[in-house]
Amino acid sequence: MSVATLVKFWAPWCGSCRLYNPAINRLVVNHSEIIELIDIDVSQQPEIAEQRGVLSLPTLILEVAGEEVLRLTGLMPYEKLEEAVLAALP
């Protein structure tokens, strides 16, 4: 049972998003018992990005019990990504 949902906002034309995918996928695989991933392609679902106030890509939003607990934008090394996400979990 997952504890948190990681919502990834990206687009196929976003080079940084493609570069970030391996780190995000590694995080979700390494912590699959507590984190589930939802991909939102903003070119296909712009209304969701607008509702969530996503202004730049890539953006990651970590939710626990439906509440946003962390928002990350731009690229970061895997270690910093993992540290930030795990620190935000209950």
HTML snippet that shows the backbone in 3Dmol.js (N, CA, C, O; Angstrom):
<script src="https://3Dmol.org/build/3Dmol-min.js"></script>
<div id="view" style="width:600px;height:400px;position:relative"></div>
<script>
const pdb = `
ATOM      1  N   MET A   1       0.845  -1.186   0.000  1.00  0.00           N
ATOM      2  CA  MET A   1       0.000   0.000   0.000  1.00  0.00           C
ATOM      3  C   MET A   1       0.886   1.243   0.000  1.00  0.00           C
ATOM      4  O   MET A   1       1.779   1.380   0.837  1.00  0.00           O
ATOM      5  N   SER A   2       0.633   2.136  -0.936  1.00  0.00           N
ATOM      6  CA  SER A   2       1.458   3.338  -1.015  1.00  0.00           C
ATOM      7  C   SER A   2       1.028   4.341   0.050  1.00  0.00           C
ATOM      8  O   SER A   2      -0.133   4.393   0.455  1.00  0.00           O
ATOM      9  N   VAL A   3       1.984   5.118   0.480  1.00  0.00           N
ATOM     10  CA  VAL A   3       1.759   6.165   1.453  1.00  0.00           C
ATOM     11  C   VAL A   3       1.571   7.497   0.739  1.00  0.00           C
ATOM     12  O   VAL A   3       0.848   8.375   1.209  1.00  0.00           O
ATOM     13  N   ALA A   4       2.246   7.632  -0.422  1.00  0.00           N
ATOM     14  CA  ALA A   4       2.271   8.915  -1.119  1.00  0.00           C
ATOM     15  C   ALA A   4       2.109   8.716  -2.619  1.00  0.00           C
ATOM     16  O   ALA A   4       2.381   7.647  -3.166  1.00  0.00           O
ATOM     17  N   THR A   5       1.658   9.781  -3.258  1.00  0.00           N
ATOM     18  CA  THR A   5       1.547   9.819  -4.705  1.00  0.00           C
ATOM     19  C   THR A   5       2.470  10.916  -5.209  1.00  0.00           C
ATOM     20  O   THR A   5       2.422  12.053  -4.740  1.00  0.00           O
ATOM     21  N   LEU A   6       3.304  10.561  -6.167  1.00  0.00           N
ATOM     22  CA  LEU A   6       4.188  11.525  -6.816  1.00  0.00           C
ATOM     23  C   LEU A   6       3.580  11.831  -8.173  1.00  0.00           C
ATOM     24  O   LEU A   6       3.492  10.957  -9.035  1.00  0.00           O
ATOM     25  N   VAL A   7       3.162  13.075  -8.356  1.00  0.00           N
ATOM     26  CA  VAL A   7       2.544  13.492  -9.609  1.00  0.00           C
ATOM     27  C   VAL A   7       3.606  14.216 -10.429  1.00  0.00           C
ATOM     28  O   VAL A   7       4.144  15.244 -10.017  1.00  0.00           O
ATOM     29  N   LYS A   8       3.889  13.655 -11.592  1.00  0.00           N
ATOM     30  CA  LYS A   8       4.920  14.224 -12.472  1.00  0.00           C
ATOM     31  C   LYS A   8       4.237  14.966 -13.611  1.00  0.00           C
ATOM     32  O   LYS A   8       3.488  14.377 -14.390  1.00  0.00           O
ATOM     33  N   PHE A   9       4.503  16.265 -13.700  1.00  0.00           N
ATOM     34  CA  PHE A   9       4.009  17.089 -14.797  1.00  0.00           C
ATOM     35  C   PHE A   9       5.145  17.237 -15.804  1.00  0.00           C
ATOM     36  O   PHE A   9       6.239  17.686 -15.460  1.00  0.00           O
ATOM     37  N   TRP A  10       4.874  16.856 -17.052  1.00  0.00           N
ATOM     38  CA  TRP A  10       5.903  16.822 -18.087  1.00  0.00           C
ATOM     39  C   TRP A  10       5.244  17.036 -19.448  1.00  0.00           C
ATOM     40  O   TRP A  10       4.023  17.147 -19.550  1.00  0.00           O
ATOM     41  N   ALA A  11       6.073  17.091 -20.490  1.00  0.00           N
ATOM     42  CA  ALA A  11       5.581  17.158 -21.867  1.00  0.00           C
ATOM     43  C   ALA A  11       6.609  16.486 -22.768  1.00  0.00           C
ATOM     44  O   ALA A  11       7.801  16.496 -22.460  1.00  0.00           O
ATOM     45  N   PRO A  12       6.161  15.900 -23.882  1.00  0.00           N
ATOM     46  CA  PRO A  12       7.082  15.212 -24.786  1.00  0.00           C
ATOM     47  C   PRO A  12       8.153  16.128 -25.373  1.00  0.00           C
ATOM     48  O   PRO A  12       9.250  15.669 -25.691  1.00  0.00           O
ATOM     49  N   TRP A  13       7.852  17.407 -25.519  1.00  0.00           N
ATOM     50  CA  TRP A  13       8.801  18.356 -26.096  1.00  0.00           C
ATOM     51  C   TRP A  13       9.783  18.918 -25.074  1.00  0.00           C
ATOM     52  O   TRP A  13      10.670  19.693 -25.432  1.00  0.00           O
ATOM     53  N   CYS A  14       9.636  18.540 -23.817  1.00  0.00           N
ATOM     54  CA  CYS A  14      10.467  19.065 -22.720  1.00  0.00           C
ATOM     55  C   CYS A  14      11.743  18.220 -22.572  1.00  0.00           C
ATOM     56  O   CYS A  14      11.693  17.096 -22.072  1.00  0.00           O
ATOM     57  N   GLY A  15      12.867  18.761 -23.003  1.00  0.00           N
ATOM     58  CA  GLY A  15      14.140  18.044 -22.907  1.00  0.00           C
ATOM     59  C   GLY A  15      14.527  17.732 -21.474  1.00  0.00           C
ATOM     60  O   GLY A  15      15.022  16.641 -21.189  1.00  0.00           O
ATOM     61  N   SER A  16      14.309  18.671 -20.572  1.00  0.00           N
ATOM     62  CA  SER A  16      14.636  18.445 -19.160  1.00  0.00           C
ATOM     63  C   SER A  16      13.798  17.310 -18.577  1.00  0.00           C
ATOM     64  O   SER A  16      14.268  16.551 -17.729  1.00  0.00           O
ATOM     65  N   CYS A  17      12.566  17.203 -19.035  1.00  0.00           N
ATOM     66  CA  CYS A  17      11.694  16.121 -18.557  1.00  0.00           C
ATOM     67  C   CYS A  17      12.266  14.767 -18.954  1.00  0.00           C
ATOM     68  O   CYS A  17      12.284  13.836 -18.148  1.00  0.00           O
ATOM     69  N   ARG A  18      12.729  14.658 -20.186  1.00  0.00           N
ATOM     70  CA  ARG A  18      13.318  13.398 -20.649  1.00  0.00           C
ATOM     71  C   ARG A  18      14.582  13.065 -19.854  1.00  0.00           C
ATOM     72  O   ARG A  18      14.828  11.906 -19.521  1.00  0.00           O
ATOM     73  N   LEU A  19      15.372  14.085 -19.558  1.00  0.00           N
ATOM     74  CA  LEU A  19      16.594  13.867 -18.772  1.00  0.00           C
ATOM     75  C   LEU A  19      16.280  13.417 -17.347  1.00  0.00           C
ATOM     76  O   LEU A  19      17.050  12.663 -16.753  1.00  0.00           O
ATOM     77  N   TYR A  20      15.177  13.865 -16.805  1.00  0.00           N
ATOM     78  CA  TYR A  20      14.807  13.606 -15.417  1.00  0.00           C
ATOM     79  C   TYR A  20      14.127  12.248 -15.229  1.00  0.00           C
ATOM     80  O   TYR A  20      14.138  11.698 -14.128  1.00  0.00           O
ATOM     81  N   ASN A  21      13.537  11.709 -16.294  1.00  0.00           N
ATOM     82  CA  ASN A  21      12.779  10.466 -16.181  1.00  0.00           C
ATOM     83  C   ASN A  21      13.529   9.329 -15.502  1.00  0.00           C
ATOM     84  O   ASN A  21      12.942   8.666 -14.646  1.00  0.00           O
ATOM     85  N   PRO A  22      14.799   9.059 -15.834  1.00  0.00           N
ATOM     86  CA  PRO A  22      15.485   7.947 -15.164  1.00  0.00           C
ATOM     87  C   PRO A  22      15.559   8.119 -13.644  1.00  0.00           C
ATOM     88  O   PRO A  22      15.393   7.146 -12.908  1.00  0.00           O
ATOM     89  N   ALA A  23      15.803   9.327 -13.171  1.00  0.00           N
ATOM     90  CA  ALA A  23      15.888   9.565 -11.726  1.00  0.00           C
ATOM     91  C   ALA A  23      14.521   9.366 -11.062  1.00  0.00           C
ATOM     92  O   ALA A  23      14.426   8.763  -9.993  1.00  0.00           O
ATOM     93  N   ILE A  24      13.479   9.870 -11.697  1.00  0.00           N
ATOM     94  CA  ILE A  24      12.134   9.729 -11.135  1.00  0.00           C
ATOM     95  C   ILE A  24      11.729   8.259 -11.109  1.00  0.00           C
ATOM     96  O   ILE A  24      11.209   7.768 -10.107  1.00  0.00           O
ATOM     97  N   ASN A  25      11.968   7.572 -12.205  1.00  0.00           N
ATOM     98  CA  ASN A  25      11.627   6.140 -12.261  1.00  0.00           C
ATOM     99  C   ASN A  25      12.409   5.342 -11.230  1.00  0.00           C
ATOM    100  O   ASN A  25      11.858   4.439 -10.600  1.00  0.00           O
ATOM    101  N   ARG A  26      13.682   5.660 -11.049  1.00  0.00           N
ATOM    102  CA  ARG A  26      14.506   4.979 -10.041  1.00  0.00           C
ATOM    103  C   ARG A  26      13.936   5.199  -8.642  1.00  0.00           C
ATOM    104  O   ARG A  26      13.861   4.268  -7.841  1.00  0.00           O
ATOM    105  N   LEU A  27      13.538   6.429  -8.358  1.00  0.00           N
ATOM    106  CA  LEU A  27      12.953   6.743  -7.051  1.00  0.00           C
ATOM    107  C   LEU A  27      11.703   5.906  -6.799  1.00  0.00           C
ATOM    108  O   LEU A  27      11.543   5.320  -5.728  1.00  0.00           O
ATOM    109  N   VAL A  28      10.831   5.856  -7.783  1.00  0.00           N
ATOM    110  CA  VAL A  28       9.566   5.132  -7.618  1.00  0.00           C
ATOM    111  C   VAL A  28       9.820   3.627  -7.484  1.00  0.00           C
ATOM    112  O   VAL A  28       9.176   2.963  -6.671  1.00  0.00           O
ATOM    113  N   VAL A  29      10.741   3.090  -8.267  1.00  0.00           N
ATOM    114  CA  VAL A  29      11.065   1.661  -8.168  1.00  0.00           C
ATOM    115  C   VAL A  29      11.703   1.351  -6.816  1.00  0.00           C
ATOM    116  O   VAL A  29      11.336   0.373  -6.164  1.00  0.00           O
ATOM    117  N   ASN A  30      12.649   2.174  -6.396  1.00  0.00           N
ATOM    118  CA  ASN A  30      13.343   1.926  -5.122  1.00  0.00           C
ATOM    119  C   ASN A  30      12.434   2.071  -3.907  1.00  0.00           C
ATOM    120  O   ASN A  30      12.717   1.508  -2.849  1.00  0.00           O
ATOM    121  N   HIS A  31      11.357   2.812  -4.051  1.00  0.00           N
ATOM    122  CA  HIS A  31      10.452   3.057  -2.918  1.00  0.00           C
ATOM    123  C   HIS A  31       9.011   2.707  -3.300  1.00  0.00           C
ATOM    124  O   HIS A  31       8.069   3.375  -2.873  1.00  0.00           O
ATOM    125  N   SER A  32       8.850   1.663  -4.102  1.00  0.00           N
ATOM    126  CA  SER A  32       7.531   1.295  -4.619  1.00  0.00           C
ATOM    127  C   SER A  32       6.546   0.916  -3.517  1.00  0.00           C
ATOM    128  O   SER A  32       5.335   0.972  -3.730  1.00  0.00           O
ATOM    129  N   GLU A  33       7.043   0.536  -2.354  1.00  0.00           N
ATOM    130  CA  GLU A  33       6.140   0.179  -1.261  1.00  0.00           C
ATOM    131  C   GLU A  33       5.466   1.396  -0.639  1.00  0.00           C
ATOM    132  O   GLU A  33       4.470   1.255   0.070  1.00  0.00           O
ATOM    133  N   ILE A  34       5.999   2.592  -0.898  1.00  0.00           N
ATOM    134  CA  ILE A  34       5.418   3.788  -0.280  1.00  0.00           C
ATOM    135  C   ILE A  34       5.053   4.887  -1.275  1.00  0.00           C
ATOM    136  O   ILE A  34       4.325   5.817  -0.925  1.00  0.00           O
ATOM    137  N   ILE A  35       5.553   4.794  -2.520  1.00  0.00           N
ATOM    138  CA  ILE A  35       5.302   5.859  -3.500  1.00  0.00           C
ATOM    139  C   ILE A  35       4.715   5.277  -4.777  1.00  0.00           C
ATOM    140  O   ILE A  35       5.230   4.302  -5.326  1.00  0.00           O
ATOM    141  N   GLU A  36       3.632   5.888  -5.242  1.00  0.00           N
ATOM    142  CA  GLU A  36       3.102   5.558  -6.561  1.00  0.00           C
ATOM    143  C   GLU A  36       3.248   6.797  -7.449  1.00  0.00           C
ATOM    144  O   GLU A  36       3.236   7.927  -6.961  1.00  0.00           O
ATOM    145  N   LEU A  37       3.384   6.570  -8.744  1.00  0.00           N
ATOM    146  CA  LEU A  37       3.629   7.652  -9.699  1.00  0.00           C
ATOM    147  C   LEU A  37       2.412   7.859 -10.587  1.00  0.00           C
ATOM    148  O   LEU A  37       1.795   6.906 -11.065  1.00  0.00           O
ATOM    149  N   ILE A  38       2.082   9.131 -10.796  1.00  0.00           N
ATOM    150  CA  ILE A  38       1.070   9.511 -11.779  1.00  0.00           C
ATOM    151  C   ILE A  38       1.741  10.482 -12.744  1.00  0.00           C
ATOM    152  O   ILE A  38       2.325  11.481 -12.323  1.00  0.00           O
ATOM    153  N   ASP A  39       1.655  10.185 -14.031  1.00  0.00           N
ATOM    154  CA  ASP A  39       2.216  11.045 -15.078  1.00  0.00           C
ATOM    155  C   ASP A  39       1.124  11.930 -15.654  1.00  0.00           C
ATOM    156  O   ASP A  39       0.059  11.447 -16.039  1.00  0.00           O
ATOM    157  N   ILE A  40       1.393  13.229 -15.712  1.00  0.00           N
ATOM    158  CA  ILE A  40       0.471  14.157 -16.353  1.00  0.00           C
ATOM    159  C   ILE A  40       1.224  14.837 -17.497  1.00  0.00           C
ATOM    160  O   ILE A  40       2.129  15.640 -17.267  1.00  0.00           O
ATOM    161  N   ASP A  41       0.841  14.508 -18.719  1.00  0.00           N
ATOM    162  CA  ASP A  41       1.393  15.153 -19.915  1.00  0.00           C
ATOM    163  C   ASP A  41       0.619  16.457 -20.090  1.00  0.00           C
ATOM    164  O   ASP A  41      -0.560  16.436 -20.444  1.00  0.00           O
ATOM    165  N   VAL A  42       1.276  17.587 -19.846  1.00  0.00           N
ATOM    166  CA  VAL A  42       0.579  18.875 -19.871  1.00  0.00           C
ATOM    167  C   VAL A  42       0.113  19.265 -21.268  1.00  0.00           C
ATOM    168  O   VAL A  42      -0.784  20.096 -21.407  1.00  0.00           O
ATOM    169  N   SER A  43       0.704  18.681 -22.299  1.00  0.00           N
ATOM    170  CA  SER A  43       0.223  18.976 -23.652  1.00  0.00           C
ATOM    171  C   SER A  43      -1.092  18.248 -23.919  1.00  0.00           C
ATOM    172  O   SER A  43      -1.866  18.677 -24.776  1.00  0.00           O
ATOM    173  N   GLN A  44      -1.360  17.155 -23.201  1.00  0.00           N
ATOM    174  CA  GLN A  44      -2.605  16.415 -23.343  1.00  0.00           C
ATOM    175  C   GLN A  44      -3.656  16.831 -22.309  1.00  0.00           C
ATOM    176  O   GLN A  44      -4.858  16.739 -22.559  1.00  0.00           O
ATOM    177  N   GLN A  45      -3.181  17.293 -21.140  1.00  0.00           N
ATOM    178  CA  GLN A  45      -4.096  17.657 -20.053  1.00  0.00           C
ATOM    179  C   GLN A  45      -3.709  19.006 -19.436  1.00  0.00           C
ATOM    180  O   GLN A  45      -3.376  19.077 -18.253  1.00  0.00           O
ATOM    181  N   PRO A  46      -3.755  20.075 -20.241  1.00  0.00           N
ATOM    182  CA  PRO A  46      -3.335  21.392 -19.729  1.00  0.00           C
ATOM    183  C   PRO A  46      -4.211  21.905 -18.589  1.00  0.00           C
ATOM    184  O   PRO A  46      -3.750  22.681 -17.753  1.00  0.00           O
ATOM    185  N   GLU A  47      -5.466  21.476 -18.552  1.00  0.00           N
ATOM    186  CA  GLU A  47      -6.367  21.962 -17.506  1.00  0.00           C
ATOM    187  C   GLU A  47      -5.925  21.484 -16.125  1.00  0.00           C
ATOM    188  O   GLU A  47      -6.096  22.207 -15.143  1.00  0.00           O
ATOM    189  N   ILE A  48      -5.366  20.295 -16.033  1.00  0.00           N
ATOM    190  CA  ILE A  48      -4.894  19.796 -14.733  1.00  0.00           C
ATOM    191  C   ILE A  48      -3.687  20.602 -14.280  1.00  0.00           C
ATOM    192  O   ILE A  48      -3.594  20.982 -13.113  1.00  0.00           O
ATOM    193  N   ALA A  49      -2.763  20.865 -15.198  1.00  0.00           N
ATOM    194  CA  ALA A  49      -1.596  21.683 -14.855  1.00  0.00           C
ATOM    195  C   ALA A  49      -2.027  23.076 -14.396  1.00  0.00           C
ATOM    196  O   ALA A  49      -1.476  23.616 -13.437  1.00  0.00           O
ATOM    197  N   GLU A  50      -3.002  23.647 -15.077  1.00  0.00           N
ATOM    198  CA  GLU A  50      -3.493  24.973 -14.702  1.00  0.00           C
ATOM    199  C   GLU A  50      -4.143  24.943 -13.324  1.00  0.00           C
ATOM    200  O   GLU A  50      -3.891  25.820 -12.498  1.00  0.00           O
ATOM    201  N   GLN A  51      -4.974  23.942 -13.074  1.00  0.00           N
ATOM    202  CA  GLN A  51      -5.634  23.813 -11.771  1.00  0.00           C
ATOM    203  C   GLN A  51      -4.623  23.690 -10.638  1.00  0.00           C
ATOM    204  O   GLN A  51      -4.840  24.211  -9.543  1.00  0.00           O
ATOM    205  N   ARG A  52      -3.521  23.000 -10.905  1.00  0.00           N
ATOM    206  CA  ARG A  52      -2.506  22.770  -9.874  1.00  0.00           C
ATOM    207  C   ARG A  52      -1.455  23.879  -9.819  1.00  0.00           C
ATOM    208  O   ARG A  52      -0.551  23.817  -8.986  1.00  0.00           O
ATOM    209  N   GLY A  53      -1.549  24.875 -10.673  1.00  0.00           N
ATOM    210  CA  GLY A  53      -0.617  25.997 -10.653  1.00  0.00           C
ATOM    211  C   GLY A  53       0.775  25.640 -11.147  1.00  0.00           C
ATOM    212  O   GLY A  53       1.764  26.226 -10.706  1.00  0.00           O
ATOM    213  N   VAL A  54       0.855  24.688 -12.056  1.00  0.00           N
ATOM    214  CA  VAL A  54       2.146  24.277 -12.614  1.00  0.00           C
ATOM    215  C   VAL A  54       2.549  25.274 -13.689  1.00  0.00           C
ATOM    216  O   VAL A  54       1.856  25.437 -14.693  1.00  0.00           O
ATOM    217  N   LEU A  55       3.691  25.949 -13.463  1.00  0.00           N
ATOM    218  CA  LEU A  55       4.141  26.990 -14.370  1.00  0.00           C
ATOM    219  C   LEU A  55       5.402  26.622 -15.138  1.00  0.00           C
ATOM    220  O   LEU A  55       5.724  27.264 -16.138  1.00  0.00           O
ATOM    221  N   SER A  56       6.118  25.599 -14.687  1.00  0.00           N
ATOM    222  CA  SER A  56       7.335  25.199 -15.386  1.00  0.00           C
ATOM    223  C   SER A  56       7.460  23.680 -15.343  1.00  0.00           C
ATOM    224  O   SER A  56       6.866  23.006 -14.503  1.00  0.00           O
ATOM    225  N   LEU A  57       8.248  23.173 -16.271  1.00  0.00           N
ATOM    226  CA  LEU A  57       8.446  21.731 -16.384  1.00  0.00           C
ATOM    227  C   LEU A  57       9.919  21.389 -16.242  1.00  0.00           C
ATOM    228  O   LEU A  57      10.779  22.178 -16.632  1.00  0.00           O
ATOM    229  N   PRO A  58      10.214  20.246 -15.699  1.00  0.00           N
ATOM    230  CA  PRO A  58       9.316  19.328 -15.018  1.00  0.00           C
ATOM    231  C   PRO A  58       8.941  19.848 -13.630  1.00  0.00           C
ATOM    232  O   PRO A  58       9.713  20.551 -12.979  1.00  0.00           O
ATOM    233  N   THR A  59       7.745  19.486 -13.203  1.00  0.00           N
ATOM    234  CA  THR A  59       7.291  19.766 -11.841  1.00  0.00           C
ATOM    235  C   THR A  59       6.835  18.451 -11.223  1.00  0.00           C
ATOM    236  O   THR A  59       6.109  17.675 -11.844  1.00  0.00           O
ATOM    237  N   LEU A  60       7.271  18.217 -10.004  1.00  0.00           N
ATOM    238  CA  LEU A  60       6.842  17.054  -9.232  1.00  0.00           C
ATOM    239  C   LEU A  60       6.069  17.550  -8.024  1.00  0.00           C
ATOM    240  O   LEU A  60       6.512  18.458  -7.321  1.00  0.00           O
ATOM    241  N   ILE A  61       4.914  16.952  -7.788  1.00  0.00           N
ATOM    242  CA  ILE A  61       4.121  17.272  -6.605  1.00  0.00           C
ATOM    243  C   ILE A  61       3.932  15.976  -5.828  1.00  0.00           C
ATOM    244  O   ILE A  61       3.402  14.997  -6.353  1.00  0.00           O
ATOM    245  N   LEU A  62       4.369  15.980  -4.578  1.00  0.00           N
ATOM    246  CA  LEU A  62       4.199  14.829  -3.704  1.00  0.00           C
ATOM    247  C   LEU A  62       2.963  15.064  -2.848  1.00  0.00           C
ATOM    248  O   LEU A  62       2.836  16.094  -2.185  1.00  0.00           O
ATOM    249  N   GLU A  63       2.053  14.091  -2.873  1.00  0.00           N
ATOM    250  CA  GLU A  63       0.823  14.189  -2.102  1.00  0.00           C
ATOM    251  C   GLU A  63       0.731  13.046  -1.105  1.00  0.00           C
ATOM    252  O   GLU A  63       1.046  11.898  -1.418  1.00  0.00           O
ATOM    253  N   VAL A  64       0.295  13.384   0.098  1.00  0.00           N
ATOM    254  CA  VAL A  64       0.023  12.394   1.132  1.00  0.00           C
ATOM    255  C   VAL A  64      -1.414  12.631   1.578  1.00  0.00           C
ATOM    256  O   VAL A  64      -1.777  13.741   1.969  1.00  0.00           O
ATOM    257  N   ALA A  65      -2.221  11.587   1.516  1.00  0.00           N
ATOM    258  CA  ALA A  65      -3.643  11.673   1.870  1.00  0.00           C
ATOM    259  C   ALA A  65      -4.341  12.786   1.095  1.00  0.00           C
ATOM    260  O   ALA A  65      -5.208  13.476   1.630  1.00  0.00           O
ATOM    261  N   GLY A  66      -3.955  12.954  -0.175  1.00  0.00           N
ATOM    262  CA  GLY A  66      -4.585  13.938  -1.036  1.00  0.00           C
ATOM    263  C   GLY A  66      -4.126  15.367  -0.847  1.00  0.00           C
ATOM    264  O   GLY A  66      -4.617  16.267  -1.528  1.00  0.00           O
ATOM    265  N   GLU A  67      -3.193  15.593   0.063  1.00  0.00           N
ATOM    266  CA  GLU A  67      -2.684  16.937   0.335  1.00  0.00           C
ATOM    267  C   GLU A  67      -1.261  17.081  -0.196  1.00  0.00           C
ATOM    268  O   GLU A  67      -0.434  16.184  -0.031  1.00  0.00           O
ATOM    269  N   GLU A  68      -0.985  18.211  -0.830  1.00  0.00           N
ATOM    270  CA  GLU A  68       0.366  18.480  -1.318  1.00  0.00           C
ATOM    271  C   GLU A  68       1.303  18.709  -0.137  1.00  0.00           C
ATOM    272  O   GLU A  68       1.040  19.549   0.724  1.00  0.00           O
ATOM    273  N   VAL A  69       2.406  17.946  -0.105  1.00  0.00           N
ATOM    274  CA  VAL A  69       3.391  18.107   0.966  1.00  0.00           C
ATOM    275  C   VAL A  69       4.739  18.578   0.438  1.00  0.00           C
ATOM    276  O   VAL A  69       5.604  18.993   1.210  1.00  0.00           O
ATOM    277  N   LEU A  70       4.918  18.512  -0.890  1.00  0.00           N
ATOM    278  CA  LEU A  70       6.193  18.916  -1.482  1.00  0.00           C
ATOM    279  C   LEU A  70       5.969  19.231  -2.951  1.00  0.00           C
ATOM    280  O   LEU A  70       5.219  18.540  -3.641  1.00  0.00           O
ATOM    281  N   ARG A  71       6.634  20.294  -3.423  1.00  0.00           N
ATOM    282  CA  ARG A  71       6.616  20.646  -4.848  1.00  0.00           C
ATOM    283  C   ARG A  71       8.052  20.938  -5.262  1.00  0.00           C
ATOM    284  O   ARG A  71       8.742  21.757  -4.656  1.00  0.00           O
ATOM    285  N   LEU A  72       8.479  20.247  -6.306  1.00  0.00           N
ATOM    286  CA  LEU A  72       9.828  20.425  -6.836  1.00  0.00           C
ATOM    287  C   LEU A  72       9.737  20.786  -8.306  1.00  0.00           C
ATOM    288  O   LEU A  72       8.966  20.179  -9.050  1.00  0.00           O
ATOM    289  N   THR A  73      10.514  21.764  -8.728  1.00  0.00           N
ATOM    290  CA  THR A  73      10.562  22.126 -10.144  1.00  0.00           C
ATOM    291  C   THR A  73      12.003  22.080 -10.617  1.00  0.00           C
ATOM    292  O   THR A  73      12.937  22.326  -9.854  1.00  0.00           O
ATOM    293  N   GLY A  74      12.158  21.762 -11.883  1.00  0.00           N
ATOM    294  CA  GLY A  74      13.489  21.687 -12.473  1.00  0.00           C
ATOM    295  C   GLY A  74      14.186  20.386 -12.142  1.00  0.00           C
ATOM    296  O   GLY A  74      13.629  19.504 -11.490  1.00  0.00           O
ATOM    297  N   LEU A  75      15.422  20.289 -12.608  1.00  0.00           N
ATOM    298  CA  LEU A  75      16.213  19.075 -12.431  1.00  0.00           C
ATOM    299  C   LEU A  75      17.011  19.107 -11.137  1.00  0.00           C
ATOM    300  O   LEU A  75      17.388  20.173 -10.650  1.00  0.00           O
ATOM    301  N   MET A  76      17.260  17.933 -10.593  1.00  0.00           N
ATOM    302  CA  MET A  76      18.169  17.796  -9.455  1.00  0.00           C
ATOM    303  C   MET A  76      18.737  16.384  -9.485  1.00  0.00           C
ATOM    304  O   MET A  76      18.121  15.478 -10.048  1.00  0.00           O
ATOM    305  N   PRO A  77      19.907  16.192  -8.883  1.00  0.00           N
ATOM    306  CA  PRO A  77      20.485  14.852  -8.848  1.00  0.00           C
ATOM    307  C   PRO A  77      19.583  13.888  -8.081  1.00  0.00           C
ATOM    308  O   PRO A  77      18.817  14.296  -7.208  1.00  0.00           O
ATOM    309  N   TYR A  78      19.687  12.612  -8.418  1.00  0.00           N
ATOM    310  CA  TYR A  78      18.856  11.590  -7.793  1.00  0.00           C
ATOM    311  C   TYR A  78      18.926  11.659  -6.268  1.00  0.00           C
ATOM    312  O   TYR A  78      17.893  11.588  -5.602  1.00  0.00           O
ATOM    313  N   GLU A  79      20.109  11.793  -5.715  1.00  0.00           N
ATOM    314  CA  GLU A  79      20.281  11.786  -4.259  1.00  0.00           C
ATOM    315  C   GLU A  79      19.496  12.915  -3.599  1.00  0.00           C
ATOM    316  O   GLU A  79      18.888  12.714  -2.548  1.00  0.00           O
ATOM    317  N   LYS A  80      19.506  14.097  -4.208  1.00  0.00           N
ATOM    318  CA  LYS A  80      18.768  15.233  -3.639  1.00  0.00           C
ATOM    319  C   LYS A  80      17.255  15.038  -3.802  1.00  0.00           C
ATOM    320  O   LYS A  80      16.477  15.395  -2.917  1.00  0.00           O
ATOM    321  N   LEU A  81      16.855  14.475  -4.930  1.00  0.00           N
ATOM    322  CA  LEU A  81      15.442  14.169  -5.150  1.00  0.00           C
ATOM    323  C   LEU A  81      14.949  13.185  -4.102  1.00  0.00           C
ATOM    324  O   LEU A  81      13.922  13.414  -3.463  1.00  0.00           O
ATOM    325  N   GLU A  82      15.675  12.099  -3.928  1.00  0.00           N
ATOM    326  CA  GLU A  82      15.285  11.077  -2.959  1.00  0.00           C
ATOM    327  C   GLU A  82      15.244  11.659  -1.541  1.00  0.00           C
ATOM    328  O   GLU A  82      14.305  11.401  -0.789  1.00  0.00           O
ATOM    329  N   GLU A  83      16.255  12.438  -1.185  1.00  0.00           N
ATOM    330  CA  GLU A  83      16.309  13.050   0.139  1.00  0.00           C
ATOM    331  C   GLU A  83      15.104  13.962   0.388  1.00  0.00           C
ATOM    332  O   GLU A  83      14.491  13.904   1.453  1.00  0.00           O
ATOM    333  N   ALA A  84      14.769  14.796  -0.586  1.00  0.00           N
ATOM    334  CA  ALA A  84      13.646  15.724  -0.429  1.00  0.00           C
ATOM    335  C   ALA A  84      12.323  14.989  -0.299  1.00  0.00           C
ATOM    336  O   ALA A  84      11.496  15.336   0.544  1.00  0.00           O
ATOM    337  N   VAL A  85      12.120  13.971  -1.133  1.00  0.00           N
ATOM    338  CA  VAL A  85      10.858  13.226  -1.104  1.00  0.00           C
ATOM    339  C   VAL A  85      10.716  12.458   0.209  1.00  0.00           C
ATOM    340  O   VAL A  85       9.666  12.515   0.850  1.00  0.00           O
ATOM    341  N   LEU A  86      11.749  11.750   0.606  1.00  0.00           N
ATOM    342  CA  LEU A  86      11.663  10.961   1.837  1.00  0.00           C
ATOM    343  C   LEU A  86      11.496  11.841   3.064  1.00  0.00           C
ATOM    344  O   LEU A  86      10.807  11.461   4.010  1.00  0.00           O
ATOM    345  N   ALA A  87      12.121  13.022   3.058  1.00  0.00           N
ATOM    346  CA  ALA A  87      11.985  13.939   4.192  1.00  0.00           C
ATOM    347  C   ALA A  87      10.562  14.475   4.317  1.00  0.00           C
ATOM    348  O   ALA A  87      10.124  14.816   5.416  1.00  0.00           O
ATOM    349  N   ALA A  88       9.836  14.552   3.198  1.00  0.00           N
ATOM    350  CA  ALA A  88       8.474  15.086   3.216  1.00  0.00           C
ATOM    351  C   ALA A  88       7.417  14.063   3.615  1.00  0.00           C
ATOM    352  O   ALA A  88       6.267  14.417   3.873  1.00  0.00           O
ATOM    353  N   LEU A  89       7.811  12.797   3.664  1.00  0.00           N
ATOM    354  CA  LEU A  89       6.856  11.734   4.002  1.00  0.00           C
ATOM    355  C   LEU A  89       6.639  11.649   5.509  1.00  0.00           C
ATOM    356  O   LEU A  89       7.544  11.945   6.289  1.00  0.00           O
ATOM    357  N   PRO A  90       5.436  11.244   5.917  1.00  0.00           N
ATOM    358  CA  PRO A  90       5.166  11.123   7.355  1.00  0.00           C
ATOM    359  C   PRO A  90       5.955   9.983   7.984  1.00  0.00           C
ATOM    360  O   PRO A  90       5.844   9.745   9.187  1.00  0.00           O
TER     361      PRO A  90
END
`;
const viewer = $3Dmol.createViewer("view");
viewer.addModel(pdb, "pdb");
viewer.setStyle({}, {cartoon: {color: "spectrum"}});
viewer.zoomTo();
viewer.render();
</script>
